[in-house]
């Protein structure tokens, strides 16, 4: 199989109010982010996502 094309999208979604995660003390998070990757492999499409 051969990868013929790759698309990547970085999306940010605002939160209604700041979120203070325990794994990053003192730094509020104001949005959720998502990396969406789309691979095209010889007539086949595959995609995956990663919340960052």
N, C-alpha and C positions, 0 to 999 in steps of 0.2 A: 504494500500500500504506500502511496505517495501523498504527502500533504500538499495540496494545491493552493491553499489560502488560509490565512489566520486573521481573525478580527478580535479586538479586545476593547471592552467598554468599561470605564470606571464611573460608577454611579454613586451619587451622594443623596441621601434622603434625610431631610431635617427632622429632628425629634421635637415633640411638642414642648419639652422643657429639658434643661441640661440633665445629663445622667452622669453620676459619679461612680465609675467602676472601681471595685476594690483592688483590682490588679494594677491600677495606675492611680495611687493616692494623690489627691489634691488637684487632679487635672480633669475638668469636666468634659464630657463628650456631648457635642451639640448635634451630631448627625450619625447615621449609620452609613457605612460605605460598602460597596459590593464591586468586585471585579468579575466581569463576565467575559469568558473566552469562548470563541466559536471557531472550530476547526473544520475545514473542508478537506475530505480525504477521498479523492477519486469517486465522485458521484455519491458520497456519503457525508452527512453533516453530523457533527458531534459538538456538544457544548457542556460546559461546566461552570460552576460559580464558586467564589470564595468570599466570604464575609470578612472584611478587613477593618 
